[in-house]
């Protein structure tokens, strides 16, 4: 709501603004009188305190690093039967000289007019040449922060949000805003048009980018809405500013500068508290803000009128953590294991190495197993060990509900008013996407992921994960929320074209029982599935003695520790190509077995297993055969299920591959394989195998097939 009384003005939407005073000659002589209608605003700023009638109270003006004293005087105007509240500084020569020095344009205009019209006392400065002083509450009674809107020196800088009208404005060389809204009210981001003067600079913003910069040719004039500005919600009469547009090439994305720009605290500026763009038209900007954007967009050829001989603002660059060397990865993984252990949790080797390699290979991992084995705790402690805690916002637990049947609970939806209501996942992604956070890993744990059908609520994310590609040294995806799907400008700025950031890691925990749903191959193809079914209850916090262990502190690591180095085989270094060839040859042999039940794997799984094997060897975390064993267990065996004889034959052939070197006659075991799988029975030492983890699982699946007539990786 806007309030206007003579030379005073206020918009209640501007935080902490007490009022804006148009500068007149009283500012240079003694101070100013406060209209009765603004007494309540000063009273609120003073926390209900006020000088008694006929007395005064010392007040302080704060301007940047300077302070000035004045008095708030409550004058008893008996003749008018009312109080008069005044700001007085008659005897403060320093403050009066400060006002003259800052508002030279007004002072010179009034002085010249007085010389021309000696009998005229009240000289009104035209709006196009006016200057203003703004009073802001500070939270302390009788202390006010002041802002000055001046005509002198350097031009003012403005920011205009134009949306779909930007090209019409550029073609006609104008910006235009209505005088009032459809309710007949003034709007502060339209009223700013009155203050634009010749020579000012305007930054033109549309569709998440700064696209033009212009210099004002003529100040605002009352003019009808240009015919090219098609907007039925706007009134016909408004203000028009003529300006000379220059294209910014390449256009500058908001995310390049918004977080650093917020640190400048631009009063009545274009950004909201989380770095999005305010929903409005013309906002104040500053030369330091312009310089910051220029500093961050060195590839833009800025026109000369935007260059100023002013020191660049202090810019706090995004903290870049050093890249971790290959030889240091193992040490970091050992620190993670030690941190988890000192918190009272013991996981069998090489589970932590496997979990890390799985996340490095693909940012979506499934932890499966019986209830109570510490799946969720593993995710939490693993994240905490690298500085990603709930307190820092880098670890988020999202319990999945059985009634989820579409992505709205995770991603969000538009309500009946057209406002976008973000889901929890979207909120985390917005935070993780901020430039200041891009070097931090963010872990999202979808707890009991298969209480609902994963394909119903998670399919959009699965598809987007497959669209990952390199762009300017970062991994990007197709948009999760297309810009055009959002109705409100505010939502478009915050959520439009939001991608899955490269620093997001999704981990789902699952139990397999009568209350849950199985996974489709679409899900399994895109995740590594780690099992938690072999439990050693003798692992106690004091199992290895009571000697004191060195305390392992949380050690934040760079996002680069987790980020994939390869998205396609073409990214693989020459030194790793032989390993890829060996891995591919193994998969070709396995595919020949899987073809019998139409469960063979494609390029996606080939690439994933190859990348996993490369990381395992590069970082010295797992031998080649052990890495392939885990990938066979996690990427291929989950695809096998059924009751046919062909399934039995495939399981036996795969078991023969795992028991390389052992003579195994598949045809002799088709009717009864108990002599084979019983070798992995309880209390027995498992036979030697090239791929022991996969061999154990295959033996279990064989036993279930013979005993139950059906088998699946997921039966427990």
Protein Blocks (a to p, Z undefined) as FASTA:
>chain_A
ZZdehjbccdfklghiabdcdddfklmmnopcddfklmmmmmmmnnopacdehiacdddd
dehjaccdddddddddfknopacdddddfklmklmmmmmmmmmmlmmmmmmmmmmmmmbm
bdcddfklgccdddddehiahiacdddddfehjaddddddekjmlmmmmmnopacddfbd
fkopacfklmmmmmpcghiacdddeehiafbdcddfbdcddddddfklgcfkbcfbdcdd
ddddddddddddfklmmmmmmmnopghiabdfkopacddfbdcddfklmmmmmmmmmmbc
cdfklpccddddddddddddddddfklmmmmmmmmmmmmmmnopacddfkkmmmmmmmmm
pccdcdeddehilmmmmmmmmmmmnopafknopaccddddfklcbfklmnopcdfkopac
ddfklmmmmmmmpmklmmpccddddehkllpcfklmmmmmmmmmmmgcceehiacdddfb
dfklpmblklmmmmgopacdfkbccdddddddfkbccddfklmmmpccdddfbccfklcf
klnojadcdddddddddfklmpcfbfbfklpcfklmmmmmmmmmmmmmmmmmmmmnopac
cfklmmmmmmmmmmmmmnomacfklmmmmmmmmmmmmmggcjbfklmmmmmmmmmmmmgo
iacdfklmmmomklmmmmmgghiacdddfblmlmmmmmmmmmmmmmnopacfklZZ
